[in-house]
Amino acid sequence: MKVAFTIDDLPLWPNSYPPEGYTAAGIVDSVLAALDHHGLKHIYAFSNSWALLKHPELADVMDRWVNAGHHVGNHTHNHPELNDVSAEEYIDEIDLAEEHLAPWLSKAPKRYFRHTLIYWGNTEDKLTKVKAHLDKKRYTVADATSMLYEWEWNRAYKNALEADDEDRIAFLKQSFLNFCVAQIRYDTDCARNWFGTDFIGITLGHFIPFFAEFADDLFARLIDEGVQFIPLEEATCDPIYEEVCSLVSDEFLVYHQKLAHSRGKPMPVVVPSFQSTYDRIEQLAEGQGY
């Protein structure tokens, strides 16, 4: 499996701050250490710029990311969902982020944008206006063929920490590693069947405590399972991505799932063999099922 790994929400998860015991700098440093340990370079972090206004000291976090040899992409200013705002409001968010992220965006070899929650636009007006603006600004849209859903594990992890439950934490770690391998393999197989060809997938994670804690273990496991990490620039040159931003949709789905759904051929979002595990994680995230 060939995968371009990307990560969203540098320097902070949207409109939040890490829980007690974690800082934005610490989370980023943990991810950087994991990437360096496994020789992963030139990783794109898609950034919201709101945090830089509220916490100006986080500019140092951005610097550390770029100085380590990685890159920054635009992910809007306040992380609005395109389903909930007008095209004009969303375009303003793109431009505001570009203004505040300029010192780091300018150092990337390619200009990338990722839609929040990978929503392309739930009306034709939004789809066409936002796409035209991104084209005008010379952005390449980086979509995703696989998500790790680690935000659900993160909520369950927070509950486990508060309960000082080491057994539950161990379960969350092992289930996450097993799930990620199965989910990426499943998404790869589904996309290969859909497009009828091999391709380079695009996987995304997030700068949140759970991911930071177990990123090193995750990369080690994926490499052991045969995943080859490929630069995003190479992945987005693949012809399969020519249909990015090609259709109106209000669905929270990865790339090939969105295309399949629009053609009346929906596919399971979560790898079926791990659906019960995922359901269990959702229960733990909600504080249930202890």
N, C-alpha and C positions, 0 to 999 in steps of 0.2 A: 504494500500500500504506500503510495506517495502522497504526502500531506504537506501543505503549507500551514504552519501553525501561526495564528494571530491571537491577539488578546485585546479585549475591550475595556474602556473606562479607566484609562490613565488620566490623572493620578488618583481619582476617587470614584467609587460606585456612585451612580447618579443621586444627587441631592441628599447625601448621607455622609457620615463619618464612621470609620471603623469602630467596633465595640471596644470596651475596656480590655487592655492588654495588647492592642494592635494599633499601629499607626500606618498612614499611607506610605511613609518612607520604609518602614519595616516590611510591609507587604511587597513593595516593589523590589527591595533588596533581596528578599527570599526568592522571588521569581527570577531575578537576575542571576543569583547564585546557581539556581537549578539549570537555567539555560547555559551558563558558562560550564557547569560540570559536565554537561552532555554535548558541548561543542556546538550549540545551536546559536547561529548568528543572524543578524539582519532581520529580526522579528519586528513586525509592524504592530504597534500599540495604537488603537483608535481612541482618541482623546476627546473628552468633554472639557470645555475651558472654564465652565462656571467656577470650579474649585480654585482656579488661579486668582480670581477676583476676591473670593471669600477667604482664601488662605494663601496669600502671596508667597509664603515661604515654600510652597510646593513647587515653585519654579526650579528649586534645587533637585527635586525628584525627577522632573522632566529632563534636566541636564544629565543626571546620572544615567537615565535610560539611554539617551542619545550617545553620551560619552562611552558607554559600554558597547557601542557598535550597532545599536538597534535604531528603529525609525518610528516616526509618529505620523498617524493619519488623522483626518478630520472625522469627528463623530457628533457634530453639532455642539452648540454651547451648553444648553440646558438639558439635553437628552429628551426632547419632546417626541411623542409618537406621531408619525405623519397621519395616522388614522384620525387623530384628535385635533389637528390644527390645519389651517389653510396652507396652500402652496406658498403663498407670500410669507407667512409666518415662518415656515420651515426654511425657506431660502434665506431669510434674515438670520436664522440660527446658524446656517452653514457659513454665512459671511462673518458673523460675529466670532464664531470659533476660529475661522481663518485669521482674523485680526489678532486674536489673543494667542493663538498657537504659532504664529508666524516664525518666531525664532527657531522652532523645532521642525515645523513642516518644511521649511526651506532647506533643511539639511538632508531630507530624504531623497533618494535617487528617483522616486516616482511619487506623483501626487495621488493619494488614495483617499476615498471617502467610503464610509460604511453607514448605511441607513440605520437609525435606531430601531431595534428589534427586527431588523432587516425587512421592514415594511417599505415597499416601493411606492405605494400610493393606492388608496382605496377608491379613487375616482380617476377618470381619464384626465381631468384638469390637473390634479396633483401629480400624476405620473409624468405627464408631458412637460409641465412647467419646471418641475424639479430636475428632471433628466436634462432638459435644455440648459438649465443653469449650471449643472455639473459639467456638461460638455463645454459650455462657454468658459468655465473656470479651469478646464483641462484636468478634471479629476477622473480617475478610473474608479469605478465602483467595485469594491471588494465584497462580494456576497459570502455565503458559507454553504458548504455541503454537509457539515456535521457540527452539532453543538454538544457540549458535555453536560449541560444541565446542572453544573456544579453549584448554581445558586440555591437549588433545593437542598443539596447536601450541606451547603453553608448554613442554612437556617436550622437544619437538624443538628449540625455541629455546635452552633451557638447554644442550643438547648442542652446538649450533652455537656458542654463546658460548664454551664451554669449549675448542672446537676452533679458535676464532678464524677461523671460516669465513664471510666476508662474503657470498660467493655463496649459500651455503645460507640465510643470514638474509634476503637479498633474495628468494629463492624462497619462504621461509615467509611473508614479508609479502604478496607478491603473490598467492600461492595462498589465503591467508586472506581477503583482501579479495574476491577472485573467489568463493570458496566462500560467504562470508556473504551476498552478494547473491543467489546462486543458491539457497541454503538457505532464506532468508526468503521468497523468491518461491515456492519449492516448497511450503513449509509453508503459506503463505497460500492457494495454489491448492488444496492438499489439504483444508484446513479449510473453505474456501468451498464446495467440492464436497460435503463431509460435511454441513455445516450448511445448505447450500442458500441462503446469503445472504452478503452482504458483512459484514465485522466489523472490529473493531480487535484486532489481534494483540498478544500480550505476548511480548517477546523478553528473554532474560536473558544477561548476561555475568558475569564474575567479576573480583575485585580480585587479579589475578596479573600478574607482570611483562610477559609478552607482550602482554596486552590493554592495559596501561598505555602501553606503547611505541607502539602503533599505533591507539589509540582515536581520535585526531584524524583519522587517515587513514580509518578505518572510517566515522566519522560523515559525513565529507565525501563518501565514495563512496556511502553509502546515500542521502544527500540528493540527490546528483547522479542517482541511479537512480530518484528519485521517491518515496522513503519520506517519509511525513509522521509526525512524532513527536507523539503524543497523550498527555495525562496518564493515569496508571494509573487514577485515579478514574473517568474517562470510559470507559475500556476495560472495567472490571469491572462497569459498569452494563449492558453489552450482554447481552441475553437468552441468547446462546449459552453463557455461563459458568454457567448455572443447574445444569449437570450436574457441576460441580466437586465432588469428594468423593462421588460418587454410586455408586461401585462398588468392590468389592474387587479389588485388582490388586497384583502384585509386580513389574510391568514398569517399567523405566526408560524411559519414553516421555513425550513432550509430550501435552498435553491431548487433542486430537482423535485422535492415534494410540492413546492408551489406550482411548478410547471405541470406536474401530474394531476394535481387537484383541479387546476383550471381546465384540464381536458377530460374531466370526469373519471379520472383513474386515481383516486386518493390512495395513499399507502400509509401504513402505520407509522406514526412519528417516532415512537420509542421502539427499539429492537424488541420484538414480541417475546423472546425468551427471557427478557429481563423486566417485563412489564410489572410482574408481581413485586420484584425488588424495588422498582421505581415507585410503585404505589406505597410500599412500606416507608420509603424515604419521605414521601410527601406527608404521610401520617406523622412521622417523627418531626418533620419541619413544622407541622401544625401543633406540636406538643401533645400528640395522641399516641396511643399504642405502646407506652413504656412497659 
